[in-house]
Amino acid sequence: MVTTAVNTSRRGRRSPLASVGLHATLVVASVIAVFPVLWVFLTSLKPAKYAITTDFVKETTLANYTDLLENTEFLTWFGNSLLIAGLTTVLGVFVSATTGYAVSRFRFPGKRGLMWTLLITQMFPVAVLIVPIYNIMATMGLLNQPVGLVVTYLTIAVPFCAWMMKGFFDTIPMEIDESGQVDGLTPFGTFWRLILPLAKPGIAVTAFYSFITAWGEVAYASAFMVGDENLTLAGGLQKFVNQYGAQWGPMAAASVLIAIPAALVFLFAQRHLVTGMSAGAVKG
C-alpha cells in the first residue's frame, strides 16, 4: 500500500522542465489570443497618421470614438443589430426549447423526419442558401425589414439548438413530467413550470448561440439590408472600407464597441455554458 502510494505520488509530480514547458506554452497561447484584441483597442486610440504603425502610445486620442458616434450612423446600425439580435435570441430560445422538449418526450408522425431535417439543414453553406433565401424574402416583401433577418437567423440557430436542447431534456427524468400530470398540469404547463427551470444551462447556451449568430453575421445582413437607416453593424462597417483605402481608426473604434454586448452576454451566460454544452451532448 505504501509503495503504491509513493509511486502514484511520483507519477503525479511534474518535473521542473515539464512545468516550465507547460507554463511557457500557456503564456504563448495567452499572448496569441489576446494580441489581436489588444491591437484593435490600441489602434482605436491612435490618430489616422499612426493607424498602421506600431506607435501605440504616441498622441493617444478618443477622436476616433467621437467621430464615429457624431459623424456616422453607428448608433442607428447598433440599434438595428440590437433589435434583430434580441428578437433572434428570444424566439430562438423559445422555438428551440419547445422543439427539443417535444421530440424528447412525445411520439408523433414525422418525428424522425423532423430530426433529420434539422440535421441536414446544417450541412448547407451560406453561399448555397443566400440566393434562394433572398428570392423568398423578396417574394414575401421582407427585404430591408428586420423581421426578414430574424427569420433567416432562426433558420441557422434553431436546428442546432433544438438538437442540443433535445439531448439536454433527455437527461431530465421522466418522473418529473409524470408528477406534473398527477398534479393536473397540461404538457405545456409541465414544460413551463417544472422542466424549464431545470434547463437553465441549456437555455443559456441556446441564448448565447442565437445572439452571436445574429450579432456577428455578415453575409445575409449585407445582402438583405440596404440604406444607412436599415443597415446592421455588419453592413455599416463596410462603409469604412472602399477602393481607395480604409479608415482604420473609426473601424477599430467600432469593433471595440461592437464587442461589448457580446462580452456582456458571454459573462452573463458563461457559468452555464460548459454545463449546458456537456449535458446537451450526452444523448444528443
C-alpha positions as CSV (number, residue, x, y, z in Angstrom):
1,M,0.0,0.0,0.0
2,V,2.8,2.4,1.0
3,T,4.8,1.6,-2.1
4,T,1.8,2.1,-4.4
5,A,1.0,5.5,-2.8
6,V,4.6,6.6,-3.3
7,N,4.6,5.5,-6.9
8,T,1.4,7.3,-7.6
9,S,2.7,10.5,-5.9
10,R,5.8,10.3,-8.1
11,R,3.8,9.8,-11.2
12,G,1.6,12.8,-10.4
13,R,4.6,15.1,-9.7
14,R,5.6,17.2,-12.7
15,S,9.3,17.6,-13.4
16,P,10.7,21.2,-13.4
17,L,11.4,21.1,-17.2
18,A,7.9,19.9,-17.9
19,S,6.5,22.6,-15.7
20,V,8.5,25.3,-17.4
21,G,7.4,24.0,-20.8
22,L,3.7,23.9,-19.8
23,H,3.8,27.4,-18.4
24,A,5.7,28.7,-21.4
25,T,3.1,27.1,-23.7
26,L,0.2,28.7,-21.7
27,V,1.9,32.1,-21.9
28,V,2.4,31.9,-25.6
29,A,-1.2,30.8,-26.2
30,S,-2.5,33.6,-24.0
31,V,-0.5,36.2,-25.9
32,I,-1.7,34.8,-29.2
33,A,-5.3,35.0,-28.0
34,V,-5.1,38.5,-26.5
35,F,-2.8,40.2,-29.0
36,P,-5.4,40.8,-31.8
37,V,-7.9,42.3,-29.4
38,L,-5.3,44.5,-27.8
39,W,-4.0,45.6,-31.2
40,V,-7.6,46.7,-32.3
41,F,-8.1,48.5,-29.0
42,L,-4.8,50.4,-29.2
43,T,-5.4,51.2,-32.9
44,S,-8.8,52.8,-31.9
45,L,-6.9,55.2,-29.7
46,K,-4.4,56.4,-32.4
47,P,-4.8,59.2,-34.9
48,A,-5.1,58.4,-38.5
49,K,-1.4,59.1,-39.4
50,Y,-0.3,56.4,-37.0
51,A,-3.1,53.9,-37.7
52,I,-1.0,51.2,-39.4
53,T,2.2,51.8,-37.3
54,T,3.4,50.3,-34.0
55,D,3.4,53.7,-32.3
56,F,0.6,52.8,-29.9
57,V,1.2,55.4,-27.2
58,K,2.0,58.4,-29.4
59,E,-0.7,61.1,-29.4
60,T,-3.3,58.9,-27.8
61,T,-6.8,60.3,-28.6
62,L,-10.5,59.5,-28.4
63,A,-11.2,61.3,-31.6
64,N,-12.0,58.0,-33.4
65,Y,-14.8,57.3,-31.0
66,T,-16.3,60.8,-31.1
67,D,-16.1,60.9,-34.9
68,L,-17.7,57.5,-35.1
69,L,-20.6,58.5,-32.8
70,E,-21.1,62.0,-34.1
71,N,-20.4,61.8,-37.9
72,T,-21.7,58.4,-38.8
73,E,-24.9,56.4,-38.5
74,F,-23.2,54.0,-36.0
75,L,-25.9,54.4,-33.3
76,T,-28.6,53.5,-35.9
77,W,-26.7,50.4,-37.0
78,F,-26.1,49.5,-33.4
79,G,-29.8,49.8,-32.6
80,N,-30.8,47.8,-35.6
81,S,-28.4,45.0,-34.7
82,L,-29.5,45.0,-31.1
83,L,-33.2,44.7,-32.1
84,I,-32.5,41.9,-34.6
85,A,-30.2,40.0,-32.2
86,G,-32.6,40.4,-29.3
87,L,-35.6,39.1,-31.3
88,T,-33.5,36.2,-32.6
89,T,-32.4,35.3,-29.1
90,V,-35.9,35.4,-27.6
91,L,-37.5,33.5,-30.4
92,G,-34.6,31.1,-30.9
93,V,-34.7,30.1,-27.2
94,F,-38.5,29.6,-27.3
95,V,-38.6,27.6,-30.5
96,S,-35.5,25.5,-29.7
97,A,-36.7,24.7,-26.2
98,T,-40.2,23.7,-27.2
99,T,-39.0,21.7,-30.2
100,G,-36.3,20.0,-28.2
101,Y,-38.8,19.1,-25.5
102,A,-41.4,17.8,-28.0
103,V,-39.0,15.4,-29.7
104,S,-37.5,14.4,-26.4
105,R,-40.8,13.5,-24.7
106,F,-43.5,12.7,-27.3
107,R,-44.0,10.3,-30.1
108,F,-45.7,11.7,-33.2
109,P,-45.8,11.1,-37.0
110,G,-42.8,12.6,-38.8
111,K,-40.7,12.9,-35.6
112,R,-37.7,11.1,-37.2
113,G,-38.1,13.1,-40.4
114,L,-38.2,16.4,-38.4
115,M,-34.9,15.5,-36.6
116,W,-33.2,14.6,-39.9
117,T,-34.4,17.8,-41.4
118,L,-33.0,19.8,-38.6
119,L,-29.7,18.0,-39.0
120,I,-29.5,18.2,-42.8
121,T,-30.1,22.0,-42.8
122,Q,-26.8,22.4,-41.0
123,M,-24.9,20.9,-43.9
124,F,-25.6,23.7,-46.4
125,P,-23.1,26.6,-46.6
126,V,-24.3,30.3,-46.7
127,A,-23.1,30.6,-50.4
128,V,-25.6,28.0,-51.4
129,L,-28.5,29.3,-49.4
130,I,-28.2,33.0,-49.8
131,V,-29.7,33.2,-53.3
132,P,-32.9,31.1,-52.6
133,I,-33.5,32.8,-49.3
134,Y,-33.1,36.2,-50.9
135,N,-35.7,35.2,-53.5
136,I,-38.1,34.0,-50.8
137,M,-37.6,37.2,-48.8
138,A,-38.1,39.3,-51.9
139,T,-41.3,37.5,-52.8
140,M,-42.7,37.9,-49.3
141,G,-41.7,41.6,-49.1
142,L,-39.2,41.1,-46.2
143,L,-36.1,42.6,-47.8
144,N,-34.9,45.6,-45.8
145,Q,-37.1,44.5,-42.9
146,P,-35.7,43.4,-39.5
147,V,-38.2,40.5,-39.4
148,G,-36.6,39.1,-42.6
149,L,-33.2,38.9,-41.0
150,V,-34.7,37.5,-37.8
151,V,-36.4,34.6,-39.7
152,T,-33.2,34.0,-41.6
153,Y,-31.1,33.8,-38.4
154,L,-33.6,31.5,-36.8
155,T,-33.1,29.0,-39.7
156,I,-29.4,29.0,-38.7
157,A,-29.8,28.9,-34.9
158,V,-32.9,26.7,-34.3
159,P,-31.7,23.4,-35.9
160,F,-28.5,23.2,-33.9
161,C,-30.1,24.5,-30.6
162,A,-33.1,22.2,-31.0
163,W,-30.8,19.2,-31.2
164,M,-28.8,20.3,-28.2
165,M,-31.9,21.0,-26.1
166,K,-33.3,17.6,-27.1
167,G,-30.2,16.0,-25.7
168,F,-30.4,18.1,-22.6
169,F,-34.1,17.3,-21.9
170,D,-33.2,13.6,-22.4
171,T,-31.1,13.9,-19.2
172,I,-34.1,15.1,-17.1
173,P,-36.0,12.2,-15.5
174,M,-39.4,11.4,-17.0
175,E,-40.7,11.1,-13.4
176,I,-40.9,14.9,-13.2
177,D,-43.3,15.0,-16.2
178,E,-45.4,12.3,-14.6
179,S,-45.6,14.2,-11.3
180,G,-46.8,17.2,-13.2
181,Q,-49.5,15.2,-14.9
182,V,-50.6,13.8,-11.5
183,D,-50.9,17.4,-10.2
184,G,-53.2,18.2,-13.2
185,L,-50.8,20.2,-15.3
186,T,-51.1,20.2,-19.1
187,P,-48.0,19.1,-21.1
188,F,-47.1,22.8,-21.7
189,G,-47.7,23.6,-18.1
190,T,-45.3,20.8,-17.1
191,F,-42.8,22.1,-19.5
192,W,-43.1,25.7,-18.4
193,R,-43.3,25.2,-14.6
194,L,-41.3,22.1,-14.0
195,I,-38.9,21.3,-16.8
196,L,-37.8,24.7,-18.0
197,P,-36.4,25.8,-14.6
198,L,-34.2,22.7,-14.6
199,A,-33.0,23.6,-18.1
200,K,-31.2,26.8,-17.3
201,P,-27.7,25.7,-18.6
202,G,-29.2,24.6,-21.9
203,I,-31.2,27.8,-22.2
204,A,-28.1,29.8,-21.5
205,V,-26.2,28.1,-24.3
206,T,-29.1,28.5,-26.7
207,A,-29.4,32.2,-25.9
208,F,-25.7,32.7,-26.3
209,Y,-25.5,30.9,-29.6
210,S,-28.7,32.6,-31.0
211,F,-27.3,36.1,-30.0
212,I,-23.9,35.5,-31.5
213,T,-25.4,34.1,-34.7
214,A,-27.4,37.3,-35.3
215,W,-24.8,39.8,-33.8
216,G,-21.8,38.8,-35.8
217,E,-23.3,37.6,-39.1
218,V,-22.2,39.4,-42.3
219,A,-23.4,37.7,-45.5
220,Y,-27.1,37.8,-45.0
221,A,-27.1,41.2,-43.4
222,S,-25.1,42.7,-46.3
223,A,-27.3,41.2,-48.9
224,F,-30.8,41.8,-47.4
225,M,-30.4,45.3,-45.9
226,V,-29.5,48.5,-47.8
227,G,-29.7,52.1,-46.9
228,D,-27.9,53.7,-44.0
229,E,-31.1,53.7,-41.8
230,N,-31.6,50.0,-42.3
231,L,-28.1,48.6,-42.0
232,T,-26.9,46.5,-39.2
233,L,-23.4,46.7,-37.8
234,A,-22.1,44.2,-40.3
235,G,-23.2,46.3,-43.2
236,G,-22.2,49.6,-41.5
237,L,-18.6,48.6,-41.0
238,Q,-18.2,48.1,-44.7
239,K,-18.7,51.9,-45.1
240,F,-15.2,52.4,-43.7
241,V,-13.6,50.4,-46.5
242,N,-13.5,51.5,-50.1
243,Q,-11.4,51.0,-53.2
244,Y,-9.1,53.8,-52.1
245,G,-8.3,52.6,-48.6
246,A,-9.7,52.0,-45.2
247,Q,-10.5,54.2,-42.2
248,W,-8.7,52.1,-39.7
249,G,-9.2,54.3,-36.7
250,P,-13.1,54.6,-36.8
251,M,-13.3,50.9,-37.8
252,A,-11.2,49.8,-34.8
253,A,-13.3,52.0,-32.5
254,A,-16.5,50.5,-33.9
255,S,-15.0,47.0,-33.4
256,V,-14.4,47.7,-29.8
257,L,-17.9,49.0,-29.2
258,I,-19.4,46.0,-31.1
259,A,-17.5,43.6,-28.9
260,I,-19.0,45.0,-25.6
261,P,-22.6,43.5,-26.0
262,A,-21.2,40.1,-27.0
263,A,-18.8,40.2,-24.0
264,L,-21.7,41.1,-21.6
265,V,-23.8,38.3,-23.0
266,F,-20.9,35.8,-22.6
267,L,-20.3,37.0,-19.0
268,F,-24.0,36.6,-18.2
269,A,-24.1,33.1,-19.6
270,Q,-20.6,31.7,-19.1
271,R,-21.3,29.9,-15.8
272,H,-23.9,27.8,-17.6
273,L,-22.1,27.3,-20.9
274,V,-19.9,24.3,-20.0
275,T,-22.7,22.6,-18.1
276,G,-25.2,23.1,-20.8
277,M,-23.0,22.1,-23.7
278,S,-21.8,18.9,-22.0
279,A,-25.3,18.0,-20.9
280,G,-26.7,18.5,-24.3
281,A,-24.0,16.2,-25.8
282,V,-24.9,13.3,-23.5
283,K,-27.7,11.9,-25.6
284,G,-27.9,14.3,-28.5
